[in-house]
Amino acid sequence: THTHTHNNNLPVFFSGPQKFNIHKDHHTDTLPQAHTCFNQLVLPQYESYEQLRKMLLLAITEGVEGFGFA
């Protein structure tokens, strides 16, 4: 089982669906960010739904490699 906190094991305190928070970022030129340790999604304040969708899909598809630390 996978939880939305990027962990293969259910936490000991798991008792059903976990809540997460959506925070607004006032920038319009950055990708959305996920802070899985805090169950938090940070969405930039895009000017349109189309821009939100494009940037969210880009973050999802480009983010599959992990953090990319060199």
PDB file of N, CA, C and O in Angstrom:
ATOM      1  N   THR A   1       0.839  -1.179   0.000  1.00  0.00           N
ATOM      2  CA  THR A   1       0.000   0.000   0.000  1.00  0.00           C
ATOM      3  C   THR A   1       0.881   1.238   0.000  1.00  0.00           C
ATOM      4  O   THR A   1       1.876   1.290   0.723  1.00  0.00           O
ATOM      5  N   HIS A   2       0.527   2.234  -0.802  1.00  0.00           N
ATOM      6  CA  HIS A   2       1.252   3.501  -0.829  1.00  0.00           C
ATOM      7  C   HIS A   2       0.363   4.587  -0.246  1.00  0.00           C
ATOM      8  O   HIS A   2      -0.827   4.660  -0.555  1.00  0.00           O
ATOM      9  N   THR A   3       0.936   5.415   0.587  1.00  0.00           N
ATOM     10  CA  THR A   3       0.201   6.576   1.076  1.00  0.00           C
ATOM     11  C   THR A   3       0.634   7.778   0.250  1.00  0.00           C
ATOM     12  O   THR A   3       1.619   7.693  -0.484  1.00  0.00           O
ATOM     13  N   HIS A   4      -0.064   8.872   0.351  1.00  0.00           N
ATOM     14  CA  HIS A   4       0.306  10.055  -0.418  1.00  0.00           C
ATOM     15  C   HIS A   4       1.477  10.806   0.212  1.00  0.00           C
ATOM     16  O   HIS A   4       1.802  11.909  -0.226  1.00  0.00           O
ATOM     17  N   THR A   5       2.117  10.229   1.234  1.00  0.00           N
ATOM     18  CA  THR A   5       3.288  10.848   1.845  1.00  0.00           C
ATOM     19  C   THR A   5       4.565  10.159   1.382  1.00  0.00           C
ATOM     20  O   THR A   5       5.585  10.238   2.066  1.00  0.00           O
ATOM     21  N   HIS A   6       4.531   9.494   0.248  1.00  0.00           N
ATOM     22  CA  HIS A   6       5.688   8.877  -0.392  1.00  0.00           C
ATOM     23  C   HIS A   6       6.351   7.856   0.523  1.00  0.00           C
ATOM     24  O   HIS A   6       7.576   7.814   0.634  1.00  0.00           O
ATOM     25  N   ASN A   7       5.560   7.059   1.158  1.00  0.00           N
ATOM     26  CA  ASN A   7       6.068   6.042   2.061  1.00  0.00           C
ATOM     27  C   ASN A   7       5.374   4.734   1.717  1.00  0.00           C
ATOM     28  O   ASN A   7       4.155   4.701   1.552  1.00  0.00           O
ATOM     29  N   ASN A   8       6.141   3.659   1.608  1.00  0.00           N
ATOM     30  CA  ASN A   8       5.567   2.368   1.252  1.00  0.00           C
ATOM     31  C   ASN A   8       4.828   1.702   2.410  1.00  0.00           C
ATOM     32  O   ASN A   8       4.027   0.794   2.190  1.00  0.00           O
ATOM     33  N   ASN A   9       5.085   2.138   3.622  1.00  0.00           N
ATOM     34  CA  ASN A   9       4.452   1.545   4.795  1.00  0.00           C
ATOM     35  C   ASN A   9       3.456   2.514   5.409  1.00  0.00           C
ATOM     36  O   ASN A   9       3.680   3.724   5.435  1.00  0.00           O
ATOM     37  N   LEU A  10       2.370   1.972   5.895  1.00  0.00           N
ATOM     38  CA  LEU A  10       1.390   2.815   6.565  1.00  0.00           C
ATOM     39  C   LEU A  10       1.946   3.260   7.909  1.00  0.00           C
ATOM     40  O   LEU A  10       2.528   2.449   8.629  1.00  0.00           O
ATOM     41  N   PRO A  11       1.780   4.526   8.263  1.00  0.00           N
ATOM     42  CA  PRO A  11       2.256   4.969   9.567  1.00  0.00           C
ATOM     43  C   PRO A  11       1.488   4.273  10.692  1.00  0.00           C
ATOM     44  O   PRO A  11       0.356   3.829  10.501  1.00  0.00           O
ATOM     45  N   VAL A  12       2.105   4.186  11.843  1.00  0.00           N
ATOM     46  CA  VAL A  12       1.493   3.517  12.990  1.00  0.00           C
ATOM     47  C   VAL A  12       0.169   4.170  13.356  1.00  0.00           C
ATOM     48  O   VAL A  12      -0.771   3.487  13.764  1.00  0.00           O
ATOM     49  N   PHE A  13       0.089   5.488  13.214  1.00  0.00           N
ATOM     50  CA  PHE A  13      -1.108   6.230  13.596  1.00  0.00           C
ATOM     51  C   PHE A  13      -2.154   6.280  12.494  1.00  0.00           C
ATOM     52  O   PHE A  13      -3.164   6.968  12.644  1.00  0.00           O
ATOM     53  N   PHE A  14      -1.942   5.575  11.397  1.00  0.00           N
ATOM     54  CA  PHE A  14      -2.840   5.642  10.246  1.00  0.00           C
ATOM     55  C   PHE A  14      -4.232   5.149  10.629  1.00  0.00           C
ATOM     56  O   PHE A  14      -4.391   4.035  11.128  1.00  0.00           O
ATOM     57  N   SER A  15      -5.220   5.977  10.394  1.00  0.00           N
ATOM     58  CA  SER A  15      -6.597   5.582  10.716  1.00  0.00           C
ATOM     59  C   SER A  15      -7.549   6.030   9.618  1.00  0.00           C
ATOM     60  O   SER A  15      -8.645   6.511   9.903  1.00  0.00           O
ATOM     61  N   GLY A  16      -7.140   5.875   8.370  1.00  0.00           N
ATOM     62  CA  GLY A  16      -7.975   6.275   7.256  1.00  0.00           C
ATOM     63  C   GLY A  16      -7.295   7.357   6.444  1.00  0.00           C
ATOM     64  O   GLY A  16      -6.105   7.614   6.628  1.00  0.00           O
ATOM     65  N   PRO A  17      -8.028   7.991   5.551  1.00  0.00           N
ATOM     66  CA  PRO A  17      -7.442   9.034   4.702  1.00  0.00           C
ATOM     67  C   PRO A  17      -6.831  10.164   5.535  1.00  0.00           C
ATOM     68  O   PRO A  17      -7.412  10.615   6.522  1.00  0.00           O
ATOM     69  N   GLN A  18      -5.660  10.600   5.116  1.00  0.00           N
ATOM     70  CA  GLN A  18      -4.969  11.679   5.805  1.00  0.00           C
ATOM     71  C   GLN A  18      -5.251  13.005   5.104  1.00  0.00           C
ATOM     72  O   GLN A  18      -5.312  13.054   3.875  1.00  0.00           O
ATOM     73  N   LYS A  19      -5.420  14.062   5.861  1.00  0.00           N
ATOM     74  CA  LYS A  19      -5.635  15.392   5.296  1.00  0.00           C
ATOM     75  C   LYS A  19      -4.307  15.972   4.841  1.00  0.00           C
ATOM     76  O   LYS A  19      -3.256  15.651   5.396  1.00  0.00           O
ATOM     77  N   PHE A  20      -4.362  16.822   3.835  1.00  0.00           N
ATOM     78  CA  PHE A  20      -3.181  17.573   3.462  1.00  0.00           C
ATOM     79  C   PHE A  20      -3.589  19.016   3.235  1.00  0.00           C
ATOM     80  O   PHE A  20      -4.759  19.317   2.999  1.00  0.00           O
ATOM     81  N   ASN A  21      -2.616  19.895   3.309  1.00  0.00           N
ATOM     82  CA  ASN A  21      -2.860  21.330   3.196  1.00  0.00           C
ATOM     83  C   ASN A  21      -2.383  21.842   1.846  1.00  0.00           C
ATOM     84  O   ASN A  21      -1.354  21.406   1.330  1.00  0.00           O
ATOM     85  N   ILE A  22      -3.137  22.763   1.286  1.00  0.00           N
ATOM     86  CA  ILE A  22      -2.734  23.443   0.060  1.00  0.00           C
ATOM     87  C   ILE A  22      -2.414  24.878   0.438  1.00  0.00           C
ATOM     88  O   ILE A  22      -3.238  25.590   1.012  1.00  0.00           O
ATOM     89  N   HIS A  23      -1.187  25.287   0.100  1.00  0.00           N
ATOM     90  CA  HIS A  23      -0.744  26.648   0.402  1.00  0.00           C
ATOM     91  C   HIS A  23      -0.517  27.411  -0.888  1.00  0.00           C
ATOM     92  O   HIS A  23      -0.095  26.839  -1.893  1.00  0.00           O
ATOM     93  N   LYS A  24      -0.795  28.695  -0.856  1.00  0.00           N
ATOM     94  CA  LYS A  24      -0.619  29.550  -2.031  1.00  0.00           C
ATOM     95  C   LYS A  24       0.770  30.168  -2.015  1.00  0.00           C
ATOM     96  O   LYS A  24       1.213  30.706  -1.000  1.00  0.00           O
ATOM     97  N   ASP A  25       1.450  30.085  -3.152  1.00  0.00           N
ATOM     98  CA  ASP A  25       2.725  30.759  -3.357  1.00  0.00           C
ATOM     99  C   ASP A  25       2.416  31.949  -4.264  1.00  0.00           C
ATOM    100  O   ASP A  25       1.757  31.785  -5.290  1.00  0.00           O
ATOM    101  N   HIS A  26       2.877  33.128  -3.902  1.00  0.00           N
ATOM    102  CA  HIS A  26       2.527  34.327  -4.659  1.00  0.00           C
ATOM    103  C   HIS A  26       3.338  34.493  -5.942  1.00  0.00           C
ATOM    104  O   HIS A  26       3.108  35.434  -6.702  1.00  0.00           O
ATOM    105  N   HIS A  27       4.285  33.586  -6.188  1.00  0.00           N
ATOM    106  CA  HIS A  27       5.029  33.632  -7.443  1.00  0.00           C
ATOM    107  C   HIS A  27       4.179  33.036  -8.562  1.00  0.00           C
ATOM    108  O   HIS A  27       3.282  32.233  -8.304  1.00  0.00           O
ATOM    109  N   THR A  28       4.458  33.426  -9.790  1.00  0.00           N
ATOM    110  CA  THR A  28       3.696  32.888 -10.920  1.00  0.00           C
ATOM    111  C   THR A  28       4.587  32.136 -11.899  1.00  0.00           C
ATOM    112  O   THR A  28       4.103  31.640 -12.916  1.00  0.00           O
ATOM    113  N   ASP A  29       5.887  32.042 -11.605  1.00  0.00           N
ATOM    114  CA  ASP A  29       6.818  31.432 -12.554  1.00  0.00           C
ATOM    115  C   ASP A  29       7.549  30.215 -11.999  1.00  0.00           C
ATOM    116  O   ASP A  29       8.559  29.792 -12.561  1.00  0.00           O
ATOM    117  N   THR A  30       7.055  29.653 -10.914  1.00  0.00           N
ATOM    118  CA  THR A  30       7.692  28.479 -10.336  1.00  0.00           C
ATOM    119  C   THR A  30       6.773  27.268 -10.442  1.00  0.00           C
ATOM    120  O   THR A  30       5.568  27.406 -10.653  1.00  0.00           O
ATOM    121  N   LEU A  31       7.351  26.087 -10.295  1.00  0.00           N
ATOM    122  CA  LEU A  31       6.564  24.860 -10.334  1.00  0.00           C
ATOM    123  C   LEU A  31       5.895  24.617  -8.985  1.00  0.00           C
ATOM    124  O   LEU A  31       6.392  25.079  -7.958  1.00  0.00           O
ATOM    125  N   PRO A  32       4.786  23.904  -8.976  1.00  0.00           N
ATOM    126  CA  PRO A  32       4.177  23.493  -7.712  1.00  0.00           C
ATOM    127  C   PRO A  32       5.175  22.632  -6.929  1.00  0.00           C
ATOM    128  O   PRO A  32       6.015  21.951  -7.517  1.00  0.00           O
ATOM    129  N   GLN A  33       5.073  22.670  -5.620  1.00  0.00           N
ATOM    130  CA  GLN A  33       5.969  21.895  -4.760  1.00  0.00           C
ATOM    131  C   GLN A  33       5.153  21.050  -3.797  1.00  0.00           C
ATOM    132  O   GLN A  33       4.078  21.452  -3.351  1.00  0.00           O
ATOM    133  N   ALA A  34       5.676  19.876  -3.483  1.00  0.00           N
ATOM    134  CA  ALA A  34       5.052  19.009  -2.496  1.00  0.00           C
ATOM    135  C   ALA A  34       6.027  18.808  -1.349  1.00  0.00           C
ATOM    136  O   ALA A  34       7.203  18.515  -1.565  1.00  0.00           O
ATOM    137  N   HIS A  35       5.536  18.965  -0.142  1.00  0.00           N
ATOM    138  CA  HIS A  35       6.306  18.687   1.059  1.00  0.00           C
ATOM    139  C   HIS A  35       5.612  17.496   1.726  1.00  0.00           C
ATOM    140  O   HIS A  35       4.731  17.660   2.570  1.00  0.00           O
ATOM    141  N   THR A  36       6.034  16.296   1.326  1.00  0.00           N
ATOM    142  CA  THR A  36       5.322  15.099   1.754  1.00  0.00           C
ATOM    143  C   THR A  36       5.459  14.840   3.243  1.00  0.00           C
ATOM    144  O   THR A  36       4.580  14.216   3.837  1.00  0.00           O
ATOM    145  N   CYS A  37       6.536  15.302   3.861  1.00  0.00           N
ATOM    146  CA  CYS A  37       6.695  15.101   5.308  1.00  0.00           C
ATOM    147  C   CYS A  37       5.621  15.854   6.091  1.00  0.00           C
ATOM    148  O   CYS A  37       5.247  15.457   7.195  1.00  0.00           O
ATOM    149  N   PHE A  38       5.131  16.950   5.501  1.00  0.00           N
ATOM    150  CA  PHE A  38       4.139  17.781   6.175  1.00  0.00           C
ATOM    151  C   PHE A  38       2.755  17.676   5.534  1.00  0.00           C
ATOM    152  O   PHE A  38       1.845  18.421   5.897  1.00  0.00           O
ATOM    153  N   ASN A  39       2.593  16.749   4.576  1.00  0.00           N
ATOM    154  CA  ASN A  39       1.323  16.618   3.842  1.00  0.00           C
ATOM    155  C   ASN A  39       0.887  17.968   3.280  1.00  0.00           C
ATOM    156  O   ASN A  39      -0.244  18.408   3.490  1.00  0.00           O
ATOM    157  N   GLN A  40       1.795  18.609   2.571  1.00  0.00           N
ATOM    158  CA  GLN A  40       1.558  19.974   2.111  1.00  0.00           C
ATOM    159  C   GLN A  40       1.838  20.087   0.613  1.00  0.00           C
ATOM    160  O   GLN A  40       2.829  19.555   0.111  1.00  0.00           O
ATOM    161  N   LEU A  41       0.950  20.787  -0.089  1.00  0.00           N
ATOM    162  CA  LEU A  41       1.119  21.102  -1.499  1.00  0.00           C
ATOM    163  C   LEU A  41       1.154  22.613  -1.632  1.00  0.00           C
ATOM    164  O   LEU A  41       0.260  23.305  -1.145  1.00  0.00           O
ATOM    165  N   VAL A  42       2.195  23.129  -2.297  1.00  0.00           N
ATOM    166  CA  VAL A  42       2.345  24.570  -2.486  1.00  0.00           C
ATOM    167  C   VAL A  42       2.084  24.877  -3.953  1.00  0.00           C
ATOM    168  O   VAL A  42       2.831  24.442  -4.829  1.00  0.00           O
ATOM    169  N   LEU A  43       1.023  25.625  -4.213  1.00  0.00           N
ATOM    170  CA  LEU A  43       0.644  25.978  -5.584  1.00  0.00           C
ATOM    171  C   LEU A  43       0.899  27.457  -5.834  1.00  0.00           C
ATOM    172  O   LEU A  43       0.364  28.308  -5.123  1.00  0.00           O
ATOM    173  N   PRO A  44       1.717  27.771  -6.847  1.00  0.00           N
ATOM    174  CA  PRO A  44       1.899  29.173  -7.219  1.00  0.00           C
ATOM    175  C   PRO A  44       0.575  29.777  -7.685  1.00  0.00           C
ATOM    176  O   PRO A  44      -0.339  29.066  -8.104  1.00  0.00           O
ATOM    177  N   GLN A  45       0.497  31.081  -7.602  1.00  0.00           N
ATOM    178  CA  GLN A  45      -0.719  31.796  -7.987  1.00  0.00           C
ATOM    179  C   GLN A  45      -0.678  32.078  -9.494  1.00  0.00           C
ATOM    180  O   GLN A  45      -0.360  33.185  -9.927  1.00  0.00           O
ATOM    181  N   TYR A  46      -1.007  31.049 -10.277  1.00  0.00           N
ATOM    182  CA  TYR A  46      -0.990  31.180 -11.729  1.00  0.00           C
ATOM    183  C   TYR A  46      -2.146  32.048 -12.196  1.00  0.00           C
ATOM    184  O   TYR A  46      -3.143  32.220 -11.495  1.00  0.00           O
ATOM    185  N   GLU A  47      -1.988  32.591 -13.395  1.00  0.00           N
ATOM    186  CA  GLU A  47      -3.000  33.508 -13.928  1.00  0.00           C
ATOM    187  C   GLU A  47      -4.184  32.804 -14.564  1.00  0.00           C
ATOM    188  O   GLU A  47      -5.221  33.427 -14.792  1.00  0.00           O
ATOM    189  N   SER A  48      -4.047  31.502 -14.858  1.00  0.00           N
ATOM    190  CA  SER A  48      -5.155  30.792 -15.490  1.00  0.00           C
ATOM    191  C   SER A  48      -5.133  29.315 -15.105  1.00  0.00           C
ATOM    192  O   SER A  48      -4.119  28.787 -14.649  1.00  0.00           O
ATOM    193  N   TYR A  49      -6.264  28.675 -15.299  1.00  0.00           N
ATOM    194  CA  TYR A  49      -6.364  27.237 -15.064  1.00  0.00           C
ATOM    195  C   TYR A  49      -5.426  26.490 -16.008  1.00  0.00           C
ATOM    196  O   TYR A  49      -4.798  25.510 -15.606  1.00  0.00           O
ATOM    197  N   GLU A  50      -5.325  26.938 -17.252  1.00  0.00           N
ATOM    198  CA  GLU A  50      -4.477  26.279 -18.235  1.00  0.00           C
ATOM    199  C   GLU A  50      -3.016  26.304 -17.792  1.00  0.00           C
ATOM    200  O   GLU A  50      -2.306  25.311 -17.949  1.00  0.00           O
ATOM    201  N   GLN A  51      -2.560  27.434 -17.238  1.00  0.00           N
ATOM    202  CA  GLN A  51      -1.184  27.529 -16.763  1.00  0.00           C
ATOM    203  C   GLN A  51      -0.979  26.612 -15.552  1.00  0.00           C
ATOM    204  O   GLN A  51       0.052  25.947 -15.446  1.00  0.00           O
ATOM    205  N   LEU A  52      -1.947  26.574 -14.649  1.00  0.00           N
ATOM    206  CA  LEU A  52      -1.882  25.675 -13.493  1.00  0.00           C
ATOM    207  C   LEU A  52      -1.756  24.235 -13.956  1.00  0.00           C
ATOM    208  O   LEU A  52      -0.894  23.498 -13.475  1.00  0.00           O
ATOM    209  N   ARG A  53      -2.602  23.836 -14.877  1.00  0.00           N
ATOM    210  CA  ARG A  53      -2.589  22.459 -15.376  1.00  0.00           C
ATOM    211  C   ARG A  53      -1.253  22.124 -16.031  1.00  0.00           C
ATOM    212  O   ARG A  53      -0.685  21.063 -15.773  1.00  0.00           O
ATOM    213  N   LYS A  54      -0.750  23.021 -16.875  1.00  0.00           N
ATOM    214  CA  LYS A  54       0.520  22.808 -17.572  1.00  0.00           C
ATOM    215  C   LYS A  54       1.666  22.656 -16.575  1.00  0.00           C
ATOM    216  O   LYS A  54       2.467  21.728 -16.695  1.00  0.00           O
ATOM    217  N   MET A  55       1.755  23.546 -15.601  1.00  0.00           N
ATOM    218  CA  MET A  55       2.856  23.524 -14.643  1.00  0.00           C
ATOM    219  C   MET A  55       2.743  22.334 -13.684  1.00  0.00           C
ATOM    220  O   MET A  55       3.758  21.757 -13.296  1.00  0.00           O
ATOM    221  N   LEU A  56       1.530  21.969 -13.306  1.00  0.00           N
ATOM    222  CA  LEU A  56       1.331  20.818 -12.428  1.00  0.00           C
ATOM    223  C   LEU A  56       1.732  19.532 -13.144  1.00  0.00           C
ATOM    224  O   LEU A  56       2.412  18.688 -12.561  1.00  0.00           O
ATOM    225  N   LEU A  57       1.323  19.375 -14.391  1.00  0.00           N
ATOM    226  CA  LEU A  57       1.714  18.187 -15.160  1.00  0.00           C
ATOM    227  C   LEU A  57       3.220  18.148 -15.382  1.00  0.00           C
ATOM    228  O   LEU A  57       3.819  17.073 -15.337  1.00  0.00           O
ATOM    229  N   LEU A  58       3.841  19.296 -15.618  1.00  0.00           N
ATOM    230  CA  LEU A  58       5.293  19.355 -15.785  1.00  0.00           C
ATOM    231  C   LEU A  58       5.994  18.919 -14.500  1.00  0.00           C
ATOM    232  O   LEU A  58       6.949  18.144 -14.544  1.00  0.00           O
ATOM    233  N   ALA A  59       5.524  19.412 -13.371  1.00  0.00           N
ATOM    234  CA  ALA A  59       6.123  19.039 -12.085  1.00  0.00           C
ATOM    235  C   ALA A  59       5.971  17.546 -11.821  1.00  0.00           C
ATOM    236  O   ALA A  59       6.886  16.913 -11.294  1.00  0.00           O
ATOM    237  N   ILE A  60       4.830  16.983 -12.181  1.00  0.00           N
ATOM    238  CA  ILE A  60       4.592  15.561 -11.953  1.00  0.00           C
ATOM    239  C   ILE A  60       5.483  14.713 -12.860  1.00  0.00           C
ATOM    240  O   ILE A  60       6.098  13.753 -12.395  1.00  0.00           O
ATOM    241  N   THR A  61       5.558  15.054 -14.135  1.00  0.00           N
ATOM    242  CA  THR A  61       6.332  14.234 -15.073  1.00  0.00           C
ATOM    243  C   THR A  61       7.831  14.427 -14.914  1.00  0.00           C
ATOM    244  O   THR A  61       8.584  13.466 -15.071  1.00  0.00           O
ATOM    245  N   GLU A  62       8.283  15.619 -14.611  1.00  0.00           N
ATOM    246  CA  GLU A  62       9.709  15.873 -14.446  1.00  0.00           C
ATOM    247  C   GLU A  62      10.192  15.481 -13.059  1.00  0.00           C
ATOM    248  O   GLU A  62      11.389  15.275 -12.859  1.00  0.00           O
ATOM    249  N   GLY A  63       9.288  15.375 -12.106  1.00  0.00           N
ATOM    250  CA  GLY A  63       9.665  15.083 -10.738  1.00  0.00           C
ATOM    251  C   GLY A  63       9.793  13.612 -10.407  1.00  0.00           C
ATOM    252  O   GLY A  63      10.039  13.269  -9.251  1.00  0.00           O
ATOM    253  N   VAL A  64       9.634  12.734 -11.377  1.00  0.00           N
ATOM    254  CA  VAL A  64       9.669  11.302 -11.080  1.00  0.00           C
ATOM    255  C   VAL A  64      11.062  10.789 -10.784  1.00  0.00           C
ATOM    256  O   VAL A  64      11.204   9.674 -10.283  1.00  0.00           O
ATOM    257  N   GLU A  65      12.101  11.566 -11.076  1.00  0.00           N
ATOM    258  CA  GLU A  65      13.475  11.137 -10.844  1.00  0.00           C
ATOM    259  C   GLU A  65      13.930  11.392  -9.414  1.00  0.00           C
ATOM    260  O   GLU A  65      15.038  10.991  -9.060  1.00  0.00           O
ATOM    261  N   GLY A  66      13.136  12.032  -8.588  1.00  0.00           N
ATOM    262  CA  GLY A  66      13.557  12.342  -7.233  1.00  0.00           C
ATOM    263  C   GLY A  66      14.127  13.744  -7.138  1.00  0.00           C
ATOM    264  O   GLY A  66      13.811  14.605  -7.958  1.00  0.00           O
ATOM    265  N   PHE A  67      14.965  13.974  -6.140  1.00  0.00           N
ATOM    266  CA  PHE A  67      15.450  15.306  -5.881  1.00  0.00           C
ATOM    267  C   PHE A  67      16.539  15.752  -6.850  1.00  0.00           C
ATOM    268  O   PHE A  67      16.702  16.952  -7.070  1.00  0.00           O
ATOM    269  N   GLY A  68      17.271  14.841  -7.423  1.00  0.00           N
ATOM    270  CA  GLY A  68      18.286  15.193  -8.406  1.00  0.00           C
ATOM    271  C   GLY A  68      19.511  15.870  -7.827  1.00  0.00           C
ATOM    272  O   GLY A  68      20.146  16.674  -8.510  1.00  0.00           O
ATOM    273  N   PHE A  69      19.862  15.564  -6.580  1.00  0.00           N
ATOM    274  CA  PHE A  69      21.061  16.146  -5.992  1.00  0.00           C
ATOM    275  C   PHE A  69      22.289  15.584  -6.688  1.00  0.00           C
ATOM    276  O   PHE A  69      22.373  14.380  -6.926  1.00  0.00           O
ATOM    277  N   ALA A  70      23.236  16.446  -7.015  1.00  0.00           N
ATOM    278  CA  ALA A  70      24.462  15.996  -7.684  1.00  0.00           C
ATOM    279  C   ALA A  70      25.596  15.897  -6.700  1.00  0.00           C
ATOM    280  O   ALA A  70      26.710  15.534  -7.077  1.00  0.00           O
TER     281      ALA A  70
END
